[in-house]
């Protein structure tokens, strides 16, 4: 028996399920088209628009509207690529699974680093923003706020962000009870948040002041691109759809449709809210503004009730973003554990609820530590770079899989191939190049840590590696995994 070389081990490719095959999973298929679309919308709207304006408008000025459009176009190109892969490789794990099926085991671990960063930091960031609206709502309704020391991270003059930690605990409780219940609650919350944001647009345009757009791009085109980098943080939800492959009914058709529907809804709502907000308030006033949408409406109407409606909607609906962030993180870890890339704890499913209870608790604790002690601005860009790199890999995987598996059944095909995947890659790399250097450095360090974990643990415990070794022993395949 010939031992596989190091290169063959690092780049062994996981087989793509063929037509009629259904990957084994202990998870239950309970998610339909509408619910899956709501997962995409739920994990995206709220992450960005309820509080990212206070981070992105000071960077781009009123031209942040174009930042939303650019981020939406680049995300759209990547989502179209996701749609093809989701209809071709309908398993949990999202771009980690796609990379494993196209680029190999080591690159898949690199993508896993992106996804773990993306979902972990996104969940923390949204929980931090949620606490701002909780304070706004408490003040409007009862005339008091949570003490500063218990509502902000140490760098912001507090001790711990307690509301963020409590939110994460509630999400954890829901997720361990069962996916079906979580999906229903998420759908209700998404419908609530869309209604609240449309209410904001209708009231916001009554305060329209064209002078607010006079100095449209105070920081030039570089400011617009920098704004796109921050805003890309709010498109993390598109990837969340692709983490649900093992729990989706008829995934080859349902997942592509849900991805495209979610993208259209999200981008439309984002642009409408951004235009209404900027028309009603000078861009200079956005910086450092807590619960910004509520404050804008209160200024327009001269009363607290519209701001209270928005704050209540945000408190309810941002809950769904955190819920899906934790959900996505646990499903990626579940898939990795099933592949032997992570400890078995993350792949253990409770026989009663059919959910990875232990993995969900571990993930929640880690995210709660981030949310409790790290400020929002540092979390937003870290999520963006994880999302962008994952989008690059997905776009590249479409090209590779078209070449390697031309006859694979696809529920959806990228139009204008290979132009759109190439444009998606270029667009994502362009935005990455405009992120802060410290963001890129931290991302590289984090990726190196995860790859180190692979060399210490994953390479030896890889289920695929063990299968290849057994097949090689009996003469079924060559060490690289190709058929003889």
C-alpha positions, 0 to 999 in steps of 0.5 A: 500500500502506497502512503499518500503524499502530504500534498495529496492529503491536504488537497483531497476532495470530498465527493459531490452527491450525485443525482438521487443521492442524499447525504446522511444527516441526523438533522430533520428536514423541516424548512421550506422555501418561504421559511428559508427565504426568511432565514436569509432576510432575517439574518441580514436585515437588522444586522446592517440597517438598524445600526450600521448607518452610524458606522458607515455614513461618517466614512462615506457621507450621503454617498453611502447610498452608493456604498449600499448599491456597490455592496449589493451588486458584489453580494448579488454576483456572489449570491448567484454563485451560491445559488448554483452551488446550493443547487448542486451540493445541497449539504450543510456547511455552506462555502466550507462544504463547497470548498471541500468539494472543489478545492480540497481539505486544507482550503476548506479549513481556510474557508471554515476560518472565514465562516467561524469568524463571520458568524461568531463576530456577526452574532456578537456585533448584532447583540451589541447593537441590540442593546442600544435599542433596548435602552432607547425603548426602556427610556421611551416607555419607562423613563430609565436606561440600563446603567452605562457600566452594564450596557457598554464594553470596557473600551466604551467606558462600561464594564460589560454589555449585559443586554447583549449577553442576555439576548444570546442566552435567549437565542441559545434556549430557542435553538436547543429546543428545536429548529422547527420552533426557531424557524417559526419564531424567526419568520414572525420576527422578520415580517415584523422588522420589514413592517417597521422599516417600511414604517420608518421609510414612510415617516422618514420621507416626510422630513425630506430636506434636499440640502442634506445631499448637497455635499454628497461625497465629502470623502470621494470615491475612496469613502464610498468603497470604504463604506461598502466594506463596512456595509458588507457586514450586513450581507452575512445572511446570504451565506446563512441560507446555504448552511441549512442544506441538511434541514431544507426540503427539496434543497436543490430547488429550494435553496437557489430560489431562497437565496435570490429572493432574499437578496432582492428583498434585502437590497431593496429595503436597505436602499430605501431606508438609507435614502429616507434616513439621509434625507431627514438628517444631515450626514454629520449627525450620524457619527456615534448616534445610538439607536439612530433610526429611532432618533431620526423619527423622533426629530421629524415628528417631535414626539417619542412614539415613532421612535418607540415603534422603531425601537420596539421593532428593532428589539424584536427583529434584531433578535432574529439576526442573532438567532440565525448567526448562532444557527449558522455557526453551529451548523458549520461546526456540525458539518466539520465535526461530521467530517472529522475536522472538529471535535465530536462534541459539535456533531452530537445531536440530541435524540429528542430535539434533533439539534446539536445542543452541546455545540450550540451552548459552546458557541453561545458562550464564546459569542457572549464573551465577544459581545460583552467586552468588544465594541461594535466598530471593531466587530463590523469589519471583522465580519465583512472580511470573513464574508468577502473571502467566503464569497471569493471561494464560492465564486471560484468553486463554481468555475472549478465544479463546472470544469470538473463535474460538467454533468452534475445535476444543477438546480440553477446555473449562473448566467453569463458564465464565467463572466459573473463568477470572475466579476464576483471575485474581482469585486470582493477582492477590491473591497477587501483591499480597502479594509483597514490593515489591522482588520486584514492582519487579525484575519490572517492571524485567525486563519493561521490559528484554524489551519494550525488546528487542522495540522494538529487535529483535523489532518489525522482525524479526517473521515475522508482521509480514513475512507481513502486509506481504507479504499487504498488498502483494498485497492479501490482508489488512488491516494488522491481520491480519484477513481481507478 
